[in-house]
Amino acid sequence: MSTAYMVAAGLVLGGLLLTALGIAVAARAITIDEKTAADLAGIRLDRNRELEANLIAQSRSARRGLWTIFLGTVLQALGTAVPLHWT
């Protein structure tokens, strides 16, 4: 295996790992719990339950999407790492 191939594969693997790390951090940061959603949806004397439910649903959907991307990135990283280990 050539040095150029090893360097390129290392860069790809490093990039994928950084992407995975960034996605994991973002997924944790976008979580809106029920209390925060209630606070955001609250209007002095009235509470907008529809807005609260939408905030929670959007948060969960975004989190699921980011975790899906995270899993895909990890699989790509493994696909890059495995040939390096067994070749």
Secondary structure, 3 states (H helix, E strand, C coil): CCHHHHHHHHHHHHHHHHHHHHHHHHHHHCCCCHHHHHHHHEECCEECHHHHHHHHHHHHHHHHHHHHHHHHHHHHHHHHHHHHHHC
